Amino acid sequence: MNNEIVPAELDYRELVATYGSPLLVLDQAAVRKQYRALTQALPGVRLHYALKPLPHSAVVATLKAEGCGFDLATNGEVDVMLENQINPDDCIHTHPIKRDGDIRYALEYGCKVFVFDNPVELDKFLPYQDKAELLLRVSFPNPETKVDLSKKFGCTPEAALPLLRKAKAMGLNVIGLSFHVGSQVPNSKRHVEAITSCNQILRDAAAEDINLQVLDIGGGFPVNYGADGADFDIYEFCAPIREALSHTPKGIRLLAEPGRFISAPCMTSVASVMGKAERFERTWYYLDDGLYGSYSGQLFDHINYPKSAPYATGEAKPAVLAGPTCDSIDVLADDIDLPELDVGDVIVGKMMGAYTWASATEFNFFRKASILVIDSQEAIEIKAVA
Ligand SMILES: *Cc1c(COP(=O)(O)O)cnc(C)c1O
């Protein structure tokens, strides 16, 4: 299986015949392409890939080779860093709420930068005063995004200075500010508002001799989930962000924590038809992957992934795509036009790298899809199946 070369044009049917179904095909070239595009769109900003949407070593290894940093939130994510021999100086730990054991585990690994947003969290750093460097997470509510992270985490902009003063009085080393405006944002307005507000906090703090060195602008950078599959113009999306960052006080180091933007385009799902039935004037196709599996993001992340039957021919008819479990909510598409499919035919889902496999369950004991790692930039090479 190692180093086996498959034909330049990927035939998902052959992959399933060889490696089984369901599969997720992870293309490292897509990871590289996204990292480079965002690096160009945000010059001067050091990127730390947020592991949460796809904590897979193939992504981590690709990004390590590109010189990317990493954004961790849990001990399990620290373990992925250890497995891939990532330099802890390239890591930040950004969970605003941690247990003492989480802080200790990250510090033992060597990651020094942590996030806080309230006084209770500050107390936890007293024993690690001389080691830990802190970022204060500020919240900017974003009702426009479906995943609005500012309710759950972050202090209000008004609370920032008092918290910075308190940390200083406690002898803790706060090095900067961070925020996360929410995931898959429709435009860069919130990023711009948050940067502008943080620029002011940085100046106000400096006026009180609290000299911060870092501004971390978080994640949220969107991708195109449309059926057309067109590339999203991230350079244009980031133009207002570049402008806002040009007003950040000189000497401030800039960071970002992209997750979805880097990982979403890199995985393609391949599921197979297990059975079919005629119900309510539609053909129901029962697939071996579903809402409890790779398509979990349709529930948790509110995304409708582009799905197709690329090898089927004939006239399209109304169909339903259902997942394999015995639960009635496990339906991927209840109104999709597809040519007639047979048992064993495949359904392909695109843009399935972020918040898919990561949140998949094994409900009903249907195992998670295997991840097949390829690199379409070299030859298409089967790197691993796990
Ligand atoms: C989830 C998360 C990210 C990544 O967000 P995306 O919208 O996927 O880019 C970055 N930082 C933190 C703290 C997160 O929780």
Ligand as a Chemical Component Dictionary entry (heavy atoms), coordinates in Angstrom:
data_LIG
# 
_chem_comp.id                   LIG 
_chem_comp.type                 NON-POLYMER 
_chem_comp.pdbx_formal_charge   0 
_chem_comp.three_letter_code    LIG 
# 
loop_
_chem_comp_atom.comp_id 
_chem_comp_atom.atom_id 
_chem_comp_atom.alt_atom_id 
_chem_comp_atom.type_symbol 
_chem_comp_atom.charge 
_chem_comp_atom.model_Cartn_x 
_chem_comp_atom.model_Cartn_y 
_chem_comp_atom.model_Cartn_z 
_chem_comp_atom.pdbx_ordinal 
LIG C1 C1 C 0 -12.219 27.356 16.200 1  
LIG C2 C2 C 0 -11.201 28.381 16.492 2  
LIG C3 C3 C 0 -10.390 28.905 15.458 3  
LIG C4 C4 C 0 -10.571 28.541 14.010 4  
LIG O1 O1 O 0 -11.679 29.191 13.483 5  
LIG P1 P1 P 0 -12.030 29.088 11.921 6  
LIG O2 O2 O 0 -13.286 29.847 11.808 7  
LIG O3 O3 O 0 -12.155 27.652 11.601 8  
LIG O4 O4 O 0 -10.913 29.734 11.183 9  
LIG C5 C5 C 0 -9.409  29.818 15.803 10 
LIG N1 N1 N 0 -9.220  30.207 17.094 11 
LIG C6 C6 C 0 -9.978  29.729 18.102 12 
LIG C7 C7 C 0 -9.706  30.198 19.486 13 
LIG C8 C8 C 0 -10.998 28.818 17.841 14 
LIG O5 O5 O 0 -11.761 28.366 18.846 15 
# 
loop_
_chem_comp_bond.comp_id 
_chem_comp_bond.atom_id_1 
_chem_comp_bond.atom_id_2 
_chem_comp_bond.value_order 
_chem_comp_bond.pdbx_ordinal 
LIG C1 C2 SING 1  
LIG C2 C3 SING 2  
LIG C2 C8 DOUB 3  
LIG C3 C4 SING 4  
LIG C3 C5 DOUB 5  
LIG C4 O1 SING 6  
LIG O1 P1 SING 7  
LIG P1 O2 DOUB 8  
LIG P1 O3 SING 9  
LIG P1 O4 SING 10 
LIG C5 N1 SING 11 
LIG N1 C6 DOUB 12 
LIG C6 C7 SING 13 
LIG C6 C8 SING 14 
LIG C8 O5 SING 15 
# 
